[in-house]
Amino acid sequence: MKNYELLTVFKPSLDSEELDKEVEKISGDVKSFKGSVNSVDKMGRKKLAYDVQSYRDGYFTVMSVSVPAEKVADLKRNLKLNENIIRFMFMEEAKQAETV
């Protein structure tokens, strides 16, 4: 399994309970694909650099997840189908360089 970082921007109209449910839903999707969630960082509501789907701000979360490589496409499809997500970025975590 590879480690990935998932940055998600949720609609600003969500309250804190709905946001927690959405994060749990994504965590459940990761676990259903035989992966694991290593950490979750809720960064809060931030202004976007430009309007996205007519929204000027959104709730940002960063999740560190481990997922089998063959399940990444399925996870991305589930994220695209979630109507409360404005944008997401899914990238492989960089390995730490060893110093001698």
ABEGO torsion letter per residue (X at the ends): XBBBBBBBBBBAABBAAAAAAAAAAAAAAAAAAGBBBABBBBAEBBBBABBBGGBABBBBBBBBBBBBAAAAAAAAAAAAABAABABBBBBBBBBBBBBX
